[in-house]
């Protein structure tokens, strides 16, 4: 994938960096799912988005193993189209 920050991190570290960069996060061990999470402070909470430009879904519900994992990666910059869909999910 292009434009990745490849360091593995905890979810807190990854969410903070993604917020700074305006991007999303994903688990390296779950890469085959081709989805990533966009953490927000909106009523949509954490948005699940597809790397194949599927329509985003609001309110990701993590499992305990997701919260405890240290293999989170920050995904590359969001395109303008996806950014607009994220705003519309509010």
PEKA-V851819 format. One record per residue. N is the residue number from 1. RES is the residue in one letter. SS is DSSP state (h for helix, s for strand, l for the rest). Layout:
n=N res=RES ss=SS
n=N res=RES ss=SS
//
This chain:
n=1 res=X ss=l
n=2 res=X ss=l
n=3 res=X ss=l
n=4 res=X ss=l
n=5 res=X ss=s
n=6 res=X ss=s
n=7 res=X ss=s
n=8 res=X ss=s
n=9 res=X ss=s
n=10 res=X ss=l
n=11 res=X ss=h
n=12 res=X ss=h
n=13 res=X ss=h
n=14 res=X ss=h
n=15 res=X ss=h
n=16 res=X ss=h
n=17 res=X ss=h
n=18 res=X ss=h
n=19 res=X ss=h
n=20 res=X ss=h
n=21 res=X ss=h
n=22 res=X ss=l
n=23 res=X ss=l
n=24 res=X ss=l
n=25 res=X ss=s
n=26 res=X ss=s
n=27 res=X ss=s
n=28 res=X ss=h
n=29 res=X ss=h
n=30 res=X ss=h
n=31 res=X ss=h
n=32 res=X ss=h
n=33 res=X ss=h
n=34 res=X ss=l
n=35 res=X ss=s
n=36 res=X ss=s
n=37 res=X ss=s
n=38 res=X ss=s
n=39 res=X ss=s
n=40 res=X ss=l
n=41 res=X ss=l
n=42 res=X ss=l
n=43 res=X ss=l
n=44 res=X ss=l
n=45 res=X ss=l
n=46 res=X ss=s
n=47 res=X ss=s
n=48 res=X ss=s
n=49 res=X ss=s
n=50 res=X ss=s
n=51 res=X ss=l
n=52 res=X ss=l
n=53 res=X ss=l
n=54 res=X ss=l
n=55 res=X ss=l
n=56 res=X ss=l
n=57 res=X ss=s
n=58 res=X ss=l
n=59 res=X ss=l
n=60 res=X ss=l
n=61 res=X ss=l
n=62 res=X ss=l
n=63 res=X ss=l
n=64 res=X ss=h
n=65 res=X ss=h
n=66 res=X ss=h
n=67 res=X ss=h
n=68 res=X ss=h
n=69 res=X ss=l
n=70 res=X ss=l
n=71 res=X ss=l
n=72 res=X ss=s
n=73 res=X ss=s
n=74 res=X ss=s
n=75 res=X ss=l
n=76 res=X ss=l
n=77 res=X ss=l
n=78 res=X ss=l
n=79 res=X ss=l
n=80 res=X ss=h
n=81 res=X ss=h
n=82 res=X ss=h
n=83 res=X ss=h
n=84 res=X ss=h
n=85 res=X ss=h
n=86 res=X ss=h
n=87 res=X ss=h
n=88 res=X ss=h
n=89 res=X ss=l
n=90 res=X ss=l
//
